[in-house]
Amino acid sequence: MEQTGEAWELVLINDGSSDRTLELMQGLHTSDSRVHYIDFARNFGHQLAVTAGMDYAQGDAVILIDSDLQDPPELILEMIQKWKEGYKVVYAVRRERKGETWFKLFTAKLFYRIIFRITDVDIPLDTGDFRLMDRKVVNYMKGMKERHRFIRGMTSWVGFKQTGVYYVRGERFAGETKYPLRKMVRFALNAITGFSYFPLQLATFIGFIIAILSTLSILGVVVTRLSGNQAFQGQATTLIMVLFLGGVQLISLGIIGEYLGRIYDEVRGRPLYVVDNAVGFEGQGDADIP
């Protein structure tokens, strides 16, 4: 950041860590006043930690980056150059991902391509939250208060002039991922339900297909029995159809329930996160953060 010749700040988020993270943040702030930190009251998750960083950051441009060094900080210089050329959002595109299992690589590639196909916004393929956003974009993002957040989708939704820079994502410098399969599935679900009605449309489509197949099956059974064929005697066929239709109905209700649950979360209007302590933000207390 010294190479930019610009004023800068580093905002660190402690998302309920149980190790020495807070102690190290305090030491960094003491040694350099440009390092600020936010200490959450508990773990609220990655997307809300990123949201807090955007809420508190005060610069003309804001850059999101994880602390595991898989995303190279030196790429920030290229992002800033693109920003000075007039781009409002500069996102980092992963040309290659080192140190990842075949399962993680496959599911990540599949996820990005599914979300690209079924959402109404143009979310760039193979991008994460590592990106630069102009102050104008950040201000619009701060006004978007949904709880189940998908930052890279929200950034694409606001529009403006955007471009990407390519890089090779390295292995983790230390520690282990806090994104197990369960959290990845939840993250993907938030992305799909937050930017697409496709699951609801899929439930309707399946319902129509089954209704048509059931009608054709009924006609087939009637014709078969009138012709004297005894192949469909008994209740086996009826039981199979009832179980099949019941399963489809439960799946459809589950999809609707996911959307209703998100509506319930939004209606309650709880704060997105709770800050125990925010250091380095002069005159910017919790009450100032929307």
Buried (B, 14 or more C-beta within 10 A) or exposed (E): BEEEEEEBBBBBBBBBBEEEBBEBBBEBBEEEEEBBBBBBEEBBBBBBBBBBBBBBBEEEBBBBBBEBEBBBEEBBEBBBEBBEEEBBBBBBBBEEBEEBEEEBEEBBEEBBEBBBEBBEBEBBEBBBBBBBBBBEBBEBBBEEEEBBBBBBBBBBBBEBEBBBBEBEBBEBEEEEEEEEEEEBEEBBBBBBBBBBBBBBEBBEEEBEEBEEEEEEEEEEBEEEEEEEEEEBEEEEEEEEBEEEBEEBEEBBEEBEEBEEEBEEEEEEEEEBBEBEEBBBBEEBEEEEBE
